[in-house]
Amino acid sequence: MELVRHWRKVALIVVLGLPLCYGVYRCVLFAKKPHAPAIIVVSECKSPSLDMKRIQVGDNFAFFATDNTSARKGETDDTPPFTQRFCLRAKDGKSLLTISLHPSEGFNSAPPIDPMIVFSEYSERRHVVDGTGKTIGEDYWGYLDSERLWRKIHLEGVSAEYGPVTKSEARNYDRILSSACLSTP
């Protein structure tokens, strides 16, 4: 009788312990994978805080960056399609966030095959919406591995992209991209 009780205890420990160990293992794996950046909702522009600078891209969109981010306005290309670029870099960073104005393009003009998407360990496509929920763009994001993230956003005539970058650089650039707003000239 004592032996039966002993084996019941062992069986109970195994039956409860294995799923618990597997759950912990899955949590550890999930914690290592990068999490999705916030979905972008583009609403009307509001007044920025004092430590923010406004980056006006064309007549329709603006982004806000902190003072520790340097922004350089690029030249318009001299051949079609004419593109105006803004290059943003954290003062202590090495990578760039590039925001480009493409006046003749809508958001559906994104190339269907992108090497960043093809060679990623994970990639996802989401919609960018305005304050009413209407789709106004597309948001592609992913990672080549758990330490190199990228993101590409296409709005109506505007695109922004970074990567591959580190997690901390991605968080900084995601804050800028999430600040996208509709501006009136």
The 8 nearest C-alpha neighbors of each residue, nearest first, counted from 0:
[[1, 3, 2, 4, 5, 6, 7, 8],
 [0, 2, 4, 3, 5, 6, 7, 8],
 [1, 3, 5, 0, 4, 6, 7, 8],
 [4, 2, 0, 6, 5, 1, 7, 8],
 [5, 3, 7, 1, 2, 6, 8, 0],
 [4, 6, 2, 8, 3, 7, 1, 9],
 [7, 5, 9, 3, 8, 4, 10, 2],
 [8, 6, 10, 4, 9, 5, 11, 3],
 [9, 7, 11, 5, 6, 10, 12, 4],
 [8, 10, 6, 12, 7, 11, 13, 5],
 [11, 9, 7, 13, 12, 8, 14, 6],
 [12, 10, 8, 14, 13, 9, 7, 15],
 [11, 13, 9, 15, 16, 10, 14, 8],
 [12, 14, 16, 10, 11, 15, 17, 9],
 [15, 13, 11, 12, 16, 10, 17, 18],
 [16, 14, 12, 13, 17, 18, 11, 19],
 [15, 17, 13, 19, 12, 18, 14, 20],
 [16, 18, 20, 19, 13, 15, 14, 21],
 [19, 17, 21, 20, 16, 22, 15, 14],
 [18, 20, 16, 22, 17, 21, 23, 15],
 [21, 19, 17, 23, 22, 18, 16, 24],
 [20, 22, 18, 24, 19, 23, 17, 25],
 [23, 21, 19, 25, 24, 20, 18, 26],
 [22, 24, 26, 20, 21, 25, 27, 19],
 [23, 25, 21, 27, 22, 26, 20, 28],
 [26, 24, 28, 22, 27, 23, 29, 21],
 [27, 25, 29, 23, 28, 24, 30, 22],
 [26, 28, 30, 24, 25, 29, 23, 31],
 [27, 29, 25, 31, 26, 30, 24, 32],
 [30, 28, 26, 32, 31, 27, 25, 33],
 [29, 31, 27, 28, 32, 26, 33, 34],
 [32, 30, 28, 29, 33, 27, 145, 26],
 [31, 33, 29, 145, 30, 34, 28, 144],
 [34, 32, 145, 31, 35, 30, 142, 166],
 [33, 35, 32, 36, 30, 29, 31, 37],
 [34, 36, 37, 33, 140, 141, 38, 123],
 [37, 35, 38, 34, 173, 170, 140, 39],
 [36, 38, 39, 35, 177, 173, 174, 40],
 [39, 37, 36, 40, 127, 177, 125, 126],
 [40, 38, 177, 127, 37, 41, 128, 176],
 [39, 41, 128, 129, 127, 42, 130, 38],
 [40, 42, 129, 180, 179, 128, 130, 39],
 [43, 41, 130, 180, 129, 181, 40, 44],
 [42, 44, 181, 180, 182, 45, 41, 130],
 [45, 43, 180, 182, 181, 42, 46, 61],
 [46, 44, 47, 43, 180, 42, 182, 181],
 [45, 47, 48, 44, 49, 53, 51, 63],
 [48, 46, 51, 45, 49, 63, 52, 53],
 [47, 49, 51, 50, 46, 52, 65, 45],
 [48, 50, 51, 47, 52, 46, 65, 66],
 [49, 51, 48, 66, 65, 52, 47, 64],
 [52, 50, 65, 64, 49, 48, 66, 47],
 [51, 53, 64, 63, 65, 54, 66, 50],
 [52, 54, 63, 62, 55, 61, 51, 64],
 [53, 55, 62, 61, 63, 56, 52, 64],
 [54, 56, 61, 53, 57, 60, 62, 58],
 [57, 55, 60, 61, 54, 100, 58, 59],
 [58, 56, 59, 55, 60, 100, 102, 61],
 [57, 59, 184, 60, 56, 183, 182, 55],
 [58, 60, 182, 181, 57, 183, 56, 61],
 [61, 59, 181, 182, 56, 180, 58, 55],
 [60, 62, 55, 180, 54, 56, 179, 182],
 [61, 63, 179, 54, 178, 53, 175, 180],
 [64, 62, 53, 52, 178, 175, 54, 51],
 [65, 63, 52, 51, 175, 68, 66, 53],
 [64, 66, 51, 67, 68, 50, 52, 63],
 [65, 67, 68, 50, 51, 64, 52, 69],
 [66, 68, 65, 90, 89, 69, 64, 91],
 [69, 67, 89, 66, 88, 90, 65, 64],
 [68, 70, 88, 87, 89, 90, 67, 71],
 [71, 69, 87, 86, 68, 72, 85, 88],
 [72, 70, 86, 85, 73, 87, 69, 84],
 [71, 73, 85, 84, 86, 70, 74, 83],
 [74, 72, 84, 85, 83, 71, 75, 86],
 [73, 75, 83, 76, 84, 72, 82, 77],
 [74, 76, 83, 82, 81, 77, 73, 84],
 [75, 77, 81, 82, 78, 74, 83, 79],
 [76, 78, 75, 81, 79, 80, 74, 82],
 [79, 77, 76, 81, 80, 75, 82, 74],
 [80, 78, 81, 77, 76, 82, 75, 103],
 [79, 81, 78, 82, 76, 101, 103, 77],
 [82, 80, 79, 76, 75, 78, 77, 83],
 [83, 81, 75, 101, 76, 100, 80, 84],
 [82, 84, 75, 100, 99, 74, 73, 81],
 [85, 83, 99, 73, 98, 72, 82, 100],
 [84, 86, 72, 98, 73, 71, 97, 99],
 [85, 87, 97, 71, 70, 96, 95, 72],
 [88, 86, 70, 96, 95, 69, 97, 71],
 [89, 87, 95, 69, 68, 90, 92, 94],
 [88, 90, 68, 92, 91, 67, 69, 87],
 [89, 91, 68, 92, 67, 88, 69, 93],
 [90, 92, 89, 93, 88, 67, 68, 94],
 [93, 91, 89, 90, 94, 88, 168, 95],
 [92, 94, 95, 91, 88, 89, 90, 168],
 [95, 93, 92, 88, 164, 96, 162, 168],
 [96, 94, 88, 87, 97, 161, 86, 93],
 [95, 97, 161, 87, 160, 86, 88, 98],
 [96, 98, 86, 159, 160, 85, 95, 87],
 [97, 99, 159, 85, 84, 158, 86, 96],
 [100, 98, 84, 158, 83, 157, 159, 85],
 [99, 101, 157, 83, 82, 156, 102, 84],
 [100, 102, 156, 82, 104, 103, 157, 99],
 [103, 101, 156, 104, 100, 157, 82, 81],
 [104, 102, 101, 156, 105, 80, 81, 100],
 [105, 103, 156, 101, 102, 108, 106, 155],
 [104, 106, 155, 156, 107, 108, 154, 103],
 [105, 107, 155, 154, 153, 136, 108, 156],
 [106, 108, 105, 109, 136, 104, 153, 137],
 [107, 109, 106, 105, 104, 110, 153, 111],
 [110, 108, 107, 111, 106, 153, 105, 137],
 [109, 111, 112, 108, 113, 107, 114, 106],
 [110, 112, 109, 113, 108, 107, 116, 114],
 [113, 111, 110, 114, 117, 116, 109, 115],
 [112, 114, 116, 115, 117, 111, 110, 118],
 [115, 113, 117, 116, 118, 112, 119, 111],
 [114, 116, 113, 118, 117, 119, 149, 143],
 [115, 117, 114, 113, 119, 118, 122, 141],
 [116, 118, 114, 115, 119, 113, 112, 122],
 [119, 117, 115, 116, 114, 120, 143, 121],
 [120, 118, 143, 121, 116, 142, 117, 115],
 [119, 121, 143, 142, 144, 118, 122, 141],
 [122, 120, 119, 141, 142, 123, 143, 116],
 [123, 121, 141, 140, 116, 119, 142, 120],
 [122, 124, 140, 139, 141, 125, 121, 138],
 [125, 123, 139, 138, 140, 137, 122, 126],
 [126, 124, 138, 137, 139, 123, 127, 38],
 [125, 127, 137, 138, 136, 134, 128, 124],
 [126, 128, 136, 137, 39, 135, 134, 40],
 [129, 127, 134, 40, 132, 133, 135, 41],
 [128, 130, 41, 132, 40, 131, 133, 42],
 [129, 131, 42, 132, 41, 40, 128, 133],
 [132, 130, 129, 133, 128, 42, 134, 40],
 [131, 133, 128, 129, 130, 134, 40, 127],
 [134, 132, 128, 129, 131, 135, 130, 127],
 [135, 133, 128, 127, 136, 126, 132, 129],
 [136, 134, 128, 127, 154, 133, 129, 155],
 [137, 135, 154, 127, 106, 153, 134, 126],
 [136, 138, 126, 153, 127, 152, 125, 139],
 [137, 139, 152, 125, 124, 126, 151, 127],
 [140, 138, 124, 151, 150, 123, 152, 125],
 [141, 139, 150, 123, 122, 149, 151, 138],
 [140, 142, 122, 121, 149, 148, 123, 150],
 [141, 143, 148, 144, 119, 147, 121, 149],
 [142, 144, 119, 120, 147, 148, 118, 145],
 [145, 143, 142, 146, 147, 120, 119, 148],
 [144, 146, 32, 147, 33, 142, 31, 143],
 [145, 147, 144, 165, 166, 148, 142, 164],
 [148, 146, 163, 164, 165, 144, 143, 142],
 [149, 147, 142, 163, 164, 141, 162, 165],
 [150, 148, 162, 163, 161, 141, 140, 142],
 [149, 151, 140, 160, 161, 139, 162, 141],
 [152, 150, 160, 139, 159, 138, 140, 161],
 [151, 153, 138, 159, 158, 137, 139, 160],
 [152, 154, 158, 106, 137, 136, 157, 138],
 [153, 155, 136, 106, 157, 156, 135, 158],
 [154, 156, 105, 106, 157, 136, 135, 104],
 [155, 157, 101, 104, 105, 102, 154, 100],
 [158, 156, 100, 154, 155, 99, 101, 153],
 [157, 159, 153, 99, 152, 98, 154, 100],
 [160, 158, 98, 152, 97, 151, 99, 153],
 [161, 159, 151, 97, 150, 96, 152, 98],
 [162, 160, 96, 149, 150, 95, 163, 97],
 [163, 161, 149, 164, 148, 150, 160, 147],
 [162, 164, 149, 148, 147, 161, 165, 142],
 [165, 163, 162, 147, 148, 168, 169, 149],
 [164, 166, 168, 147, 167, 146, 169, 148],
 [165, 167, 169, 168, 170, 146, 164, 148],
 [168, 166, 170, 169, 165, 171, 164, 172],
 [167, 169, 171, 165, 170, 166, 164, 172],
 [168, 170, 166, 172, 167, 171, 173, 165],
 [171, 169, 173, 167, 168, 172, 166, 174],
 [172, 170, 168, 174, 169, 173, 167, 175],
 [171, 173, 175, 169, 174, 170, 176, 168],
 [174, 172, 176, 170, 175, 171, 169, 177],
 [175, 173, 177, 172, 171, 176, 170, 178],
 [174, 176, 172, 178, 173, 177, 64, 63],
 [177, 175, 173, 178, 174, 179, 172, 62],
 [176, 178, 174, 39, 179, 175, 173, 37],
 [177, 179, 175, 176, 62, 63, 180, 174],
 [180, 178, 62, 177, 176, 41, 61, 60],
 [179, 181, 41, 44, 42, 43, 61, 60],
 [182, 180, 43, 60, 59, 44, 42, 41],
 [183, 181, 59, 60, 44, 61, 180, 43],
 [182, 184, 59, 58, 181, 60, 44, 43],
 [183, 58, 182, 59, 57, 60, 55, 181]]
